[in-house]
C-alpha cells in the first residue's frame, strides 16, 4: 500500500490568520509606498523573503507602561482593521472592503477618488473544495506552503504596481468602507453568515446614518483596474483589485527602498501592463524592445515567490 508523504495542511484557524495578515500587510504596504504616513510609523519585517513595512505607529515602553502613540491617524487606521474589519471577517459577515484615497480633504463633499484598493471575501464550502494537483496529477490537500506562495505573489504584484505610480497630492484623505453578506442566495457553495440588521463593527457606521458622509464615488479620471492576486484556502478566499488614475512614475525618479529590491526589467514590464491594462506578449516585445523569452522570464518572476535566505 502506497503511503502519502506528510504535508502541513491549513487549519481553519491558520486560514483566518493568513487572510488577516494579508489584509494587514497589504494595507501597511499601500500606506508606506503611497507615503500616507511618516517613516517612523512603520517597522520593517520579513514576510516570506520580502522585507515589508508594517504599520506600527507606537513605541512600546517598559513592561506595564502604556505604549506611546506617535501618530494618531495611523493608530486609528490599525484599530479600524484589528477591532472592526477583522471582527466582521471572523463572523463571516464581510463580503468586501474598499480602502479609498480621495483628493480635497477640506471639502469632502466635492472630493473625488484618486485610488481604491478593493478586497472581496468568500467562505468556501469545505465539502466542495477544488484541491491542488501535483505534477504527478495526484490530488492533494491545500498546504501552508501553497497558501504562502499565493500570498507572496499578491504582495509582490502590489509592491511592483505601487512602485510605478506617480506621487499622491499632499492634500488627501482616506476612508475604509465595508460591504456585507445580507442575502442567502449569494454563492451557492458559500459558507458566509448573514449580517444581522443591527450589526456594525467597532468604528464603522451605516452609510445611511453616518456622521461623516464618504466622498464621491467618481474618480478624477478613468481608472486603470488591475487584479493584484487571489488567496484561497479551504476556508477563505480573497481577491484584491486596484483602481488607480495617475500613471506612470517617471523613469528618472530616484528608487524607493522597494524599487531597489525589484528587478528593473520587472518594474518596466509592470509599468507597461498597468498603462495598457492588459498582458499582451507581442505588444510588450515590440514596445519595450524585449525578446519574447525575456518577457516570459519577467512574468515568471512576478508569479514566482522569492528565494529566502
Phi, psi and omega in degrees: 000129183286135179265147179270134178296136181292132177229155179268107182275167184266123177274169180296322179294318178295321180300312178298318180296320180295315181295316176303313183295326179292318177295312181301313183292316182292320176297319178300315181295320177300313180299321181287309185290334178263009174054045179282334179225163180293160182303325185285001176272359186235152172229139183280139178220155177268122178239099178052042177095353178254131174279112181250161181251103183277134178288114185212074188276039179226155174246119181282126178272203178291161181303130181094343179276152175287137176296147181266118179274121181251006169206106187294322181293318178295319177298319180298321179298319178295327178289324175306317181287303190292323186252348181247291184303313187288337174293315178294325178292315179300323181278355180065028174273334192285123177257326182202156177223133177235118174262113189242144177242127184244162170264178175049066179293343182287340178218087188294338178290333182260352184291153180234160183287136172259315182209148169226145177236108190250138178238132175244135184238136169228164185231092189300150171284117186294349176273355182232031181283134171276114186281156174294152179240131182280174179297335178273010179066023176265133177288143179218165177285160176290126185256163178296323178295320179297317178294320179299319179297320177301316181296319181295318179299314179300314184291318179298319179296316179298314180298316180296316179299311181296335178287349180263353191271148173291156179298150174285158174296155181297326179262112180205166176212160186234153172225163173228120182244139181247147176233144190236163170278118177230018182219124183291346183277352183287111176077109184293334181243022181271137178255038175285167175248146180281128181292126174299147183302330184263009182275131167216127178293160182304139179079356182246150180231155172294132183298336180291334182235013185295143178286334176240116182280132178300158179291181181299152175271007181271132177279156178293338176204168179300123185277153166276141180242122181233129172274119184273343177155174179228153177227124183224130173235177176295348187239340182217150171223139182222137176234137181239133177231147180240135174240120183226155182244327185268112179230147359224151183305138178300135180301332184278353181298135181296141186291141172276175182305313183292320183294329177294331180280341185267147174296130184299325177298324179292318178296316178299317179297318181294323177302316181295315182299315181293317183295323183261352176058037177195166172246108182229101187301317182298314180292322179296315180299323180287310186290324184259003180054044178250151172285153180301321179296326179291321178298312180297325179295317180292321177297324178295323178298320181295326184268349184259139176291149181288159174285137178262154182290000000 
